[in-house]
Amino acid sequence: MAATDAVRTDDPTRRAPAPLSADASVLRAFLDGPHAAARDEVRAALVEHVAVLDERVDLSRSELRRRVRDLVVEIGTSGRAAHGFPPAYGGGGDIGASIASFETLAYGDLSVLVKSGVQFGLFGGAVLQLGTRSHHERYLPDILTGRLLGCFAMTETGHGSNVQALGTTATYDPATDELVVRTPDDASRKDYIGNAAEDGELAVVFAQLEVGGEGHGVHAVLVPIRRAGEVLPGVRVEDCGAKLGLEGVDNGRLWFDDVRVPRANLLDRFASIDDDGRYRSDIENPNRRFFTMLGTLVQGRVSVGGGAIAASKVAQEIAVRYALRRRQFETGAGEEEQLLLDYGMHQRRLLPMLARTYALSCAQQEVARQLHDVFSHDTPEADDRARRALESRAAGTKALATWHASDAIQECREACGGAGYLSANRFAALKADTDVFTTFEGDNHVLLQLVAKGLLTDYSSEFEDLDQLGMVRFVTGLAVDTLVERTAAHQLLERIRDVLPGGRDAWDTEAGILDSDYQLAMLRFREEHQVAGVARRLKAGVGAGRPPGQVFSEVQDHVITAARSHVERLVLEAFVERVRAEPPSPSRDVLAALCDLHALSVIEADRGWFLEHGRLSAPRSKAITREVSVLLRRLRPVALELVEAFGIPPEVLGARELVGP
């Protein structure tokens, strides 16, 4: 940060910081990142179709579904869905712009967001990433323009996140050169499938592939489910019915009764059945093949995380604007009642949340950048380590972003009192429609387990075949000694010896609490201490002769905690790096204060852990709380600019009773 950032905040001679001022357009450029044009394109379209926000209340479910379908098709015909697809099929070849466009769409109706994500992200993305040229040429032009609506049929009723154990089968019949797709039992029905209940014509069905009597694991097969609106023979469809939210999305269930499709319908980028009826794949290890296949679909997780952050911004702008209009209780006799945001507690409720939103926005931009880099150079020789790092980062960022959205929307609803409970003021839809984001693209706790796997194995090739619970096998790999050494906290102390006052012995007491290197060091210490602790617990349990599965289950809470601490550190790093890259200006000073507020709020929230582990004294803990209060008062005058920077069109923001005309 600035040169003054390292000043000791518990120093009584410290000068009062200068007042903050901000230019909302500068802050907006910071948040929009390199794809502002794509975002502005979506903003304009949201204004054009803003009526859907009111129509969702008045229309019946069937009418709302038709309205949402028409808007998704319009997105396709406009070309806005094609940013991330190859130019050869009508796309723009810019994955970063695709993510930015999707995120901004979350300012509007979230049924439109999710249905477009199903159509262009999941369905279209699966055809692109798992198929080959023949599939691309045949299907992508119609998918991208909305002429061919489809489904991503992965989830099953009885298998949830355990994709490797799916029950649906696709058996090769050499007599007819066809694949026979079958649902063997009710637990293997495809469930919660977007576009399935009414609109989908073609489904990407994930099934256990059997060739010549031998199983080859989960593969993806294109299966037609409707023609001219009529369900095809052998396919059974059931509507999932009313949901907590997203009523404009036609979620359904699918069963397949020996449905036959041509061999060419196998999406064969990673494995194929040759003309002689033999199974072939360049990836011999079936587990590695499975995870390589799923890894290509990581864009869905990146998109969901970004959409959640954007939806939370809608709630936060409404709450902040309301707090800048609503007065309650006078502070003295005969005085005007005080604005809500002038109360210290209201600042405590809203401003750290805003700081976290800015931090997560920076983390989201970083994971989107990595996604763009990895898939823009998508070749068999692409850096496997970079792919795995992306998968881990996308999983962790999605988890923190969607939890943040749920928490922020609820807090903002409460901050608007009874008025926030009215459907017209958007919170009802925001709460209902985003609640499922915490389990979209994987339950958040399962995703953090994936993050932990990466931390524990350091992406070692020895463990590349681990599934979500495969760390049980890791326990028996007898590699814990090296992990403890690799993650030992003394490595952190060696790294920070030259960058913080006090060196390796007193950095946590000598460095200023507004020094971003100190803040990062605190989060790094917590992360590495927790990862090492998990490794020691795993080793001790197995060394005592207890079943590995039992050992893993008993330390699972520590696994999740370590993973979350890792992602929290990545989020802060992304924020710090972005702020440091900004040219000096009053708005940069605002961003630096926001970054400090976020970092200190994270440390303050877990002060018990830092106190227990000797990295936070009681006086310094109190100093952090005092500094948070100082930062809240400093940021209060620029609260409006902080939410104006989101760039939510007033027509789309709505909630006129709360935010005013």
C-alpha positions in Angstrom: 0.0 0.0 0.0 1.1 3.6 0.6 4.2 4.5 2.4 2.2 5.3 5.5 0.6 1.9 5.7 3.2 0.5 8.1 2.5 3.1 10.8 1.8 1.5 14.2 -2.0 2.0 14.8 -1.5 1.7 18.6 0.9 4.7 18.6 -0.8 7.6 20.5 1.2 10.2 18.4 -0.2 8.9 15.2 -1.7 11.6 13.0 -5.4 11.5 12.0 -5.6 10.1 8.4 -6.7 12.4 5.6 -10.4 12.4 4.6 -11.2 10.1 1.8 -12.9 11.0 -1.5 -13.7 8.8 -4.5 -14.6 8.9 -8.1 -17.3 6.3 -8.8 -16.1 5.9 -12.4 -12.6 5.1 -11.3 -13.9 2.5 -8.8 -16.2 1.1 -11.5 -13.2 0.6 -13.9 -11.4 -1.2 -11.1 -14.4 -3.6 -10.6 -15.2 -4.0 -14.3 -11.6 -5.0 -15.1 -10.5 -5.6 -18.7 -13.9 -6.5 -20.1 -15.9 -3.3 -19.4 -17.3 -3.3 -22.9 -18.9 -6.7 -22.5 -20.3 -5.7 -19.2 -21.8 -2.5 -20.7 -23.4 -4.5 -23.5 -25.2 -6.6 -20.9 -26.2 -3.6 -18.8 -27.9 -2.1 -21.9 -29.7 -5.3 -22.6 -30.9 -5.6 -19.0 -32.5 -2.1 -19.2 -34.2 -3.1 -22.4 -35.8 -6.2 -20.8 -36.2 -4.8 -17.3 -40.0 -5.6 -17.4 -39.2 -9.3 -16.6 -38.4 -8.3 -13.0 -42.0 -7.3 -12.4 -43.5 -9.9 -14.7 -42.0 -12.7 -12.6 -44.4 -11.8 -9.8 -47.5 -11.6 -12.0 -47.0 -14.4 -14.5 -47.9 -18.1 -13.8 -45.1 -20.5 -13.7 -45.7 -21.8 -17.2 -45.9 -18.2 -18.5 -42.8 -17.2 -16.7 -40.9 -20.1 -18.1 -41.9 -19.2 -21.7 -40.9 -15.6 -21.0 -37.5 -16.6 -19.7 -37.0 -19.1 -22.6 -37.7 -16.3 -25.1 -35.1 -14.0 -23.3 -32.5 -16.7 -23.4 -33.1 -17.3 -27.1 -32.8 -13.5 -27.6 -29.4 -13.6 -25.8 -28.4 -16.3 -28.3 -29.6 -14.5 -31.4 -27.9 -11.2 -30.2 -24.5 -13.0 -30.1 -24.0 -12.1 -26.4 -23.8 -15.8 -25.5 -20.9 -16.5 -27.9 -18.0 -14.5 -26.4 -16.2 -17.6 -25.1 -16.7 -19.9 -28.1 -14.3 -20.3 -31.1 -14.8 -17.8 -34.0 -15.2 -20.7 -36.4 -18.6 -21.4 -34.9 -19.8 -17.8 -34.5 -18.0 -17.0 -31.2 -15.7 -14.3 -30.0 -12.9 -16.5 -28.7 -12.7 -14.5 -25.5 -13.4 -16.5 -22.4 -12.8 -13.6 -20.1 -15.5 -11.6 -21.8 -17.8 -14.5 -21.5 -17.4 -14.6 -17.7 -17.8 -10.9 -17.4 -21.0 -11.0 -19.4 -22.4 -13.8 -17.3 -21.6 -12.0 -14.1 -23.3 -8.8 -15.2 -26.4 -10.7 -16.3 -26.8 -11.5 -12.6 -27.9 -7.9 -11.9 -31.2 -8.8 -13.6 -33.6 -11.8 -13.3 -31.7 -14.8 -12.0 -33.9 -17.3 -13.9 -32.6 -15.8 -17.1 -29.1 -16.0 -15.8 -29.4 -19.7 -14.8 -31.2 -20.8 -17.9 -28.7 -19.1 -20.1 -25.9 -20.7 -18.0 -27.5 -24.1 -18.6 -27.9 -23.5 -22.3 -24.7 -21.8 -23.3 -22.3 -22.7 -20.4 -23.2 -26.2 -19.3 -24.8 -27.7 -22.4 -22.8 -25.7 -25.0 -19.7 -25.9 -22.9 -19.9 -29.7 -22.7 -20.2 -30.1 -26.4 -17.3 -27.7 -27.0 -15.0 -29.2 -24.3 -15.8 -32.9 -24.5 -16.7 -33.2 -28.2 -14.6 -33.0 -31.3 -14.8 -31.2 -34.6 -17.7 -33.2 -36.0 -19.8 -32.3 -32.9 -18.7 -28.7 -33.0 -19.7 -28.2 -36.6 -23.0 -30.0 -36.3 -24.3 -28.5 -33.0 -22.5 -25.4 -31.9 -23.9 -22.9 -34.4 -27.5 -23.9 -33.4 -26.7 -24.0 -29.7 -25.1 -20.5 -29.6 -28.0 -18.9 -31.4 -30.6 -20.6 -29.2 -32.1 -22.7 -32.1 -31.2 -25.9 -30.3 -32.0 -25.9 -26.6 -30.4 -28.6 -24.5 -29.6 -30.1 -21.1 -26.6 -31.0 -19.0 -27.7 -34.3 -17.5 -25.1 -35.2 -14.9 -26.7 -35.1 -11.4 -28.5 -38.3 -10.3 -30.9 -38.7 -7.4 -28.9 -41.3 -5.6 -25.3 -40.1 -6.3 -25.1 -36.3 -5.9 -21.6 -35.0 -5.9 -20.1 -38.5 -6.4 -20.1 -38.3 -10.2 -17.8 -41.3 -10.6 -20.5 -43.5 -9.1 -23.3 -42.5 -11.6 -25.7 -45.4 -12.3 -26.8 -44.5 -15.8 -25.2 -46.8 -18.4 -24.3 -46.4 -22.1 -23.6 -49.8 -23.6 -22.0 -50.2 -27.0 -23.9 -52.6 -29.3 -21.6 -53.7 -32.1 -24.4 -55.3 -34.1 -26.0 -51.9 -34.7 -23.0 -49.6 -34.1 -25.1 -47.8 -31.4 -24.9 -46.8 -27.8 -27.8 -48.0 -25.6 -28.5 -45.6 -22.8 -30.3 -47.0 -19.8 -31.5 -45.8 -16.4 -31.2 -49.0 -14.3 -33.1 -47.9 -11.2 -34.8 -44.9 -9.7 -31.7 -43.8 -7.8 -30.0 -43.3 -11.2 -32.6 -41.0 -12.7 -31.2 -37.6 -13.8 -32.5 -35.0 -11.4 -32.8 -31.2 -11.1 -31.8 -30.9 -14.8 -32.3 -27.4 -16.2 -34.2 -27.2 -19.6 -35.4 -30.8 -19.1 -39.0 -30.3 -18.0 -40.2 -28.4 -21.1 -37.6 -26.9 -23.5 -34.6 -29.2 -24.0 -34.3 -31.2 -27.3 -30.9 -32.7 -26.8 -29.1 -33.8 -23.6 -25.5 -34.3 -22.7 -25.9 -37.5 -20.6 -23.1 -38.6 -18.3 -23.1 -42.4 -18.1 -21.0 -45.4 -17.4 -19.6 -46.5 -20.7 -19.5 -50.2 -21.4 -17.7 -51.6 -24.5 -17.2 -55.3 -25.1 -18.4 -56.2 -21.6 -15.8 -53.9 -20.0 -16.6 -50.7 -18.0 -14.6 -47.6 -18.8 -16.0 -45.1 -16.4 -18.2 -42.1 -16.9 -18.4 -40.6 -20.4 -20.7 -38.1 -22.0 -23.2 -39.1 -24.7 -25.6 -36.9 -26.8 -29.1 -38.2 -26.4 -32.1 -36.5 -28.2 -35.0 -36.2 -25.7 -37.6 -34.2 -27.8 -38.5 -33.5 -31.3 -40.9 -30.7 -32.2 -41.8 -30.4 -28.5 -42.8 -34.0 -28.1 -40.8 -36.3 -25.8 -39.2 -39.1 -27.8 -39.8 -42.9 -27.3 -37.8 -44.4 -24.5 -37.4 -41.1 -22.7 -39.4 -40.3 -19.6 -39.6 -36.7 -18.3 -41.0 -35.4 -15.1 -41.2 -31.8 -13.9 -39.4 -31.1 -10.6 -42.3 -28.8 -9.7 -42.3 -25.8 -7.5 -38.9 -24.8 -6.1 -37.6 -22.3 -3.5 -36.7 -20.0 -6.3 -35.7 -19.8 -10.0 -39.3 -20.6 -11.1 -38.5 -19.4 -14.6 -36.1 -22.4 -15.1 -37.8 -25.7 -16.1 -35.9 -28.2 -14.0 -36.9 -31.8 -14.6 -36.0 -35.5 -14.2 -35.0 -37.9 -16.9 -35.1 -41.6 -17.3 -33.9 -43.6 -20.3 -35.3 -47.0 -21.3 -32.7 -48.5 -23.6 -32.6 -45.4 -25.8 -30.4 -46.0 -28.8 -28.1 -43.4 -30.3 -25.4 -43.6 -33.0 -21.8 -44.3 -31.9 -21.0 -40.8 -33.2 -23.0 -39.3 -30.3 -20.2 -40.2 -27.9 -18.4 -37.0 -27.1 -15.0 -38.4 -27.9 -12.3 -35.8 -27.2 -10.7 -38.0 -24.5 -11.9 -41.4 -25.5 -13.5 -43.0 -28.5 -14.9 -46.3 -29.9 -13.2 -47.1 -33.2 -14.7 -48.6 -36.3 -13.8 -52.0 -35.1 -15.8 -51.5 -31.9 -12.7 -51.1 -29.6 -12.4 -48.6 -26.9 -9.5 -46.2 -27.2 -8.1 -43.4 -25.1 -4.7 -41.6 -24.9 -5.2 -41.4 -21.2 -4.7 -44.9 -19.9 -5.5 -44.3 -16.2 -9.3 -44.2 -15.9 -9.3 -42.0 -12.8 -7.0 -39.4 -14.5 -9.2 -39.6 -17.6 -12.3 -38.9 -15.5 -10.8 -35.9 -13.7 -9.3 -34.5 -17.0 -12.8 -34.6 -18.5 -14.4 -32.9 -15.5 -11.6 -30.4 -15.4 -12.5 -29.0 -18.8 -15.9 -28.0 -17.3 -14.5 -25.7 -14.7 -16.0 -22.6 -16.3 -19.3 -23.5 -14.7 -17.9 -23.0 -11.2 -16.2 -19.8 -12.2 -19.4 -18.5 -13.6 -21.5 -19.4 -10.6 -19.1 -17.7 -8.2 -19.1 -14.5 -10.3 -22.9 -14.5 -10.6 -23.3 -14.8 -6.8 -21.0 -11.8 -6.2 -23.0 -9.7 -8.7 -26.3 -10.7 -7.2 -25.0 -9.7 -3.7 -24.0 -6.3 -5.1 -27.7 -5.7 -6.0 -28.6 -6.3 -2.3 -25.8 -4.2 -1.0 -26.5 -1.2 -3.2 -30.2 -1.3 -2.1 -29.2 -1.5 1.5 -26.6 1.3 1.4 -28.8 3.6 -0.5 -31.6 3.0 1.9 -29.3 3.7 4.8 -28.4 7.0 3.2 -32.1 8.0 3.0 -33.8 6.5 6.1 -33.6 8.4 9.3 -34.3 7.0 12.7 -34.0 8.6 16.2 -32.6 12.1 16.9 -29.2 12.3 18.6 -30.1 15.4 20.5 -33.2 17.5 21.5 -34.6 19.3 18.5 -32.2 17.8 16.1 -33.1 16.0 12.9 -33.2 12.2 13.1 -30.0 10.5 12.2 -29.3 8.6 9.0 -29.0 4.9 9.5 -25.5 4.8 8.0 -24.3 7.3 10.5 -24.8 4.8 13.3 -21.7 2.8 14.1 -23.5 -0.5 14.2 -25.0 0.0 10.8 -21.6 0.8 9.4 -20.4 -2.4 11.1 -23.1 -4.3 9.3 -22.6 -3.0 5.8 -19.1 -1.6 5.2 -17.0 -4.7 6.0 -19.4 -6.6 3.7 -18.7 -4.1 1.0 -15.0 -4.5 1.5 -15.4 -8.3 1.2 -17.3 -7.8 -2.0 -14.5 -5.8 -3.5 -12.0 -8.4 -2.3 -14.0 -11.3 -3.8 -14.4 -9.3 -7.0 -10.7 -9.1 -7.3 -10.3 -12.8 -6.6 -13.0 -13.6 -9.2 -11.1 -11.5 -11.8 -8.0 -13.5 -11.0 -9.7 -16.9 -11.4 -11.3 -15.7 -14.6 -7.9 -14.6 -15.9 -6.5 -18.0 -15.1 -9.4 -19.7 -16.8 -8.9 -17.5 -19.9 -5.1 -18.3 -20.0 -5.5 -22.0 -19.5 -8.3 -22.5 -22.1 -7.0 -20.0 -24.6 -4.0 -22.3 -25.0 -6.0 -25.5 -24.7 -3.7 -28.2 -26.1 -2.7 -31.6 -25.0 0.6 -30.1 -23.9 -1.0 -27.5 -21.7 0.5 -27.2 -18.3 -1.3 -29.8 -16.2 -0.2 -28.1 -13.0 -1.9 -24.8 -14.1 -5.1 -26.7 -14.9 -5.1 -28.3 -11.4 -4.3 -25.0 -9.7 -7.2 -23.4 -11.7 -9.6 -26.2 -10.6 -8.7 -25.7 -7.0 -8.9 -22.0 -7.1 -12.2 -22.0 -8.9 -13.7 -24.4 -6.4 -12.6 -22.4 -3.4 -13.6 -19.0 -4.9 -17.0 -20.3 -5.8 -17.5 -21.6 -2.3 -16.6 -18.3 -0.5 -18.4 -16.2 -3.1 -21.7 -18.1 -2.8 -21.6 -18.2 1.0 -20.9 -14.5 0.9 -23.9 -13.9 -1.3 -26.2 -15.8 1.0 -24.9 -13.9 4.1 -24.9 -10.5 2.4 -28.4 -10.7 1.0 -29.8 -11.8 4.3 -27.9 -9.0 6.2 -29.0 -6.4 3.7 -32.7 -7.6 3.9 -32.5 -7.1 7.7 -30.8 -3.8 7.3 -33.8 -2.6 5.3 -36.3 -3.6 8.0 -39.9 -4.5 7.1 -39.6 -2.8 3.8 -37.0 -5.3 2.7 -39.5 -8.1 3.2 -41.7 -6.8 0.3 -41.3 -8.6 -3.0 -41.2 -5.3 -4.9 -37.9 -4.5 -3.2 -36.1 -7.5 -4.7 -34.8 -9.2 -1.6 -37.4 -12.0 -1.9 -36.2 -12.9 -5.3 -32.5 -12.4 -4.5 -32.8 -14.7 -1.4 -34.8 -17.4 -3.1 -32.9 -17.4 -6.4 -29.4 -17.4 -5.0 -29.8 -19.9 -2.2 -29.1 -22.8 -4.5 -25.8 -21.3 -5.7 -24.1 -22.8 -2.6 -24.8 -26.3 -4.1 -24.7 -25.4 -7.8 -21.6 -26.9 -9.4 -20.9 -28.8 -6.3 -21.7 -28.5 -2.6 -19.4 -25.9 -1.1 -18.0 -28.2 1.6 -17.2 -30.8 -1.0 -15.5 -28.2 -3.1 -13.3 -27.1 -0.2 -12.4 -30.7 0.3 -11.2 -30.6 -3.3 -9.1 -27.5 -2.4 -7.7 -29.4 0.6 -6.7 -32.3 -1.6 -4.6 -29.9 -3.7 -3.0 -28.4 -0.6 -2.1 -31.8 0.9 -0.7 -33.4 -2.3 0.8 -30.2 -3.8 -0.7 -31.6 -7.1 1.8 -34.5 -7.0 1.3 -36.9 -9.8 1.2 -39.7 -7.3 -2.2 -38.5 -6.2 -3.8 -37.2 -9.4 -6.4 -40.0 -9.4 -8.0 -39.0 -6.1 -11.7 -38.5 -6.1 -13.5 -36.2 -3.6 -13.1 -38.8 -0.8 -9.9 -40.2 -2.2 -7.8 -38.5 0.5 -8.6 -41.6 2.5 -6.1 -43.4 0.1 -3.8 -40.5 0.6 -3.6 -41.3 4.3 -2.2 -44.7 3.5 0.4 -43.2 1.1 2.9 -42.5 3.9 3.8 -39.1 2.5 2.7 -37.2 5.5 6.3 -36.6 6.8 7.2 -34.7 3.7 4.0 -32.8 3.8 4.6 -31.6 7.4 8.1 -30.4 6.3 6.7 -28.7 3.2 4.0 -26.9 5.1 5.8 -26.2 8.3 5.4 -22.6 9.6 9.1 -22.0 9.8 9.1 -21.7 6.0 6.7 -18.8 6.3 9.0 -17.1 8.8 11.9 -17.5 6.5 10.0 -15.8 3.7 8.9 -12.8 5.7 12.1 -12.3 7.6 13.3 -9.6 5.1 9.9 -7.9 4.5 8.6 -7.1 7.9 10.0 -5.3 11.0 11.1 -7.7 13.7 12.2 -10.4 11.4 11.3 -14.0 12.0 11.0 -13.6 15.8 8.9 -10.5 16.3 7.1 -9.8 13.0 3.7 -10.3 14.5 4.3 -7.6 17.2 6.6 -5.1 15.4 4.9 -4.7 12.1 2.1 -2.2 11.7 -1.4 -3.6 11.4 -2.0 -1.5 8.3 1.0 -3.1 6.6 -0.5 -5.4 3.9 2.6 -7.6 4.2 1.7 -8.1 7.9 -1.9 -8.9 7.1 -0.9 -11.4 4.4 1.6 -13.0 6.8 -1.1 -13.5 9.4 -3.3 -15.3 6.9 -0.4 -17.3 5.5 0.6 -18.4 9.0 -2.9 -19.5 9.8 -3.2 -21.5 6.5 0.1 -23.3 6.8 -0.3 -24.1 10.5 -3.7 -25.6 9.8 -2.5 -27.6 6.7 0.4 -29.0 8.8 -2.0 -29.8 11.6 -4.2 -31.8 9.2 -1.2 -33.8 8.0 -0.1 -34.6 11.5 -3.5 -35.7 12.5 -3.8 -38.0 9.5 -0.4 -39.5 10.2 -1.1 -40.0 13.8 -4.4 -41.7 13.2 -3.1 -44.1 10.6 0.1 -44.7 12.6 -2.1 -45.9 15.5 -3.5 -48.6 13.2 -7.0 -47.1 12.9 -9.0 -47.5 9.6 -8.0 -44.7 7.2 -11.6 -43.9 6.4 -12.4 -43.4 10.1 -9.3 -41.2 10.5 -10.3 -39.0 7.5 -13.8 -38.6 8.8 -12.6 -37.5 12.2 -10.4 -34.8 10.8 -12.7 -33.7 8.0 -13.6 -30.5 9.9 -9.9 -29.6 10.1 -9.6 -30.3 6.4 -12.4 -27.9 5.5 -11.0 -25.2 7.9 -7.5 -25.4 6.3 -9.0 -25.2 2.8 -11.1 -22.2 3.7 -8.1 -20.4 5.3 -6.1 -21.1 2.1 -8.8 -19.5 -0.1 -9.2 -16.5 2.3 -5.5 -15.9 1.8 -5.8 -16.0 -2.0 -8.7 -13.6 -1.8 -6.7 -11.1 0.2 -3.6 -11.5 -2.1 -5.7 -10.7 -5.1 -7.1 -7.6 -3.5 -3.7 -6.4 -2.4 -2.1 -7.0 -5.8 -4.9 -5.1 -7.6 -4.7 -2.1 -5.2 -0.9 -2.0 -5.5 -1.2 -1.9 -9.3 -3.5 1.1 -9.2 -1.9 4.5 -10.0 -1.9 7.0 -7.1 -5.2 8.8 -6.7 -7.8 9.6 -4.1 -9.8 6.6 -5.3 -6.8 4.3 -4.8 -6.6 5.6 -1.2 -10.2 4.5 -0.8 -9.4 1.0 -2.3 -6.4 0.7 0.1 -8.7 1.5 3.1 -11.2 -1.0 1.8 -8.4 -3.6 1.6 -7.3 -2.8 5.1 -10.9 -3.1 6.3 -11.3 -6.5 4.7 -8.0 -7.9 6.0 -8.5 -6.7 9.5 -12.1 -7.9 9.6 -10.9 -11.4 8.6 -8.3 -11.4 11.4 -10.7 -9.9 13.9 -13.4 -12.6 13.1 -10.8 -15.3 13.9 -9.0 -13.6 16.7 -9.6 -16.5 19.0 -7.5 -18.8 16.7 -4.7 -16.2 16.5 -4.7 -15.7 20.2 -4.6 -19.4 20.9 -1.7 -19.8 18.6 0.4 -17.0 19.9 0.2 -14.7 16.9 -2.1 -12.0 18.4 -1.7 -10.4 21.8 -4.6 -9.0 23.7 -3.4 -5.3 23.2 -2.9 -5.9 19.5 -6.3 -7.6 19.2 -7.9 -4.5 20.7 -5.9 -2.2 18.4 -7.3 -4.1 15.4 -10.8 -3.6 16.6 -10.1 0.1 17.1 -8.6 0.4 13.6 -11.7 -1.3 12.1 -13.8 1.4 13.7 -11.5 4.1 12.3 -11.7 2.6 8.9 -15.5 2.5 9.0 -15.7 6.2 9.9 -13.3 7.0 7.1 -15.2 5.0 4.5 -18.7 6.3 5.5 -18.5 9.5 3.4 -17.7 7.5 0.2 -20.3 4.7 0.8 -22.5 5.9 -2.1 -19.6 6.0 -4.5 -18.6 2.4 -3.4 -22.0 1.1 -4.6 -22.4 3.3 -7.6 -19.2 1.7 -8.8 -21.1 -1.6 -9.3 -22.7 0.0 -12.4 -26.2 -1.4 -11.8 -28.6 0.5 -14.0 -31.2 2.3 -11.9 -34.0 0.8 -13.9 -32.6 -2.7 -13.0 -31.8 -1.9 -9.4 -35.5 -1.2 -8.8 -36.6 -1.1 -5.1 -37.8 2.5 -5.5 -39.5 2.6 -2.1 -36.1 2.0 -0.6 -33.6 3.8 -2.8 -35.7 6.6 -4.0 -36.4 7.9 -7.6 
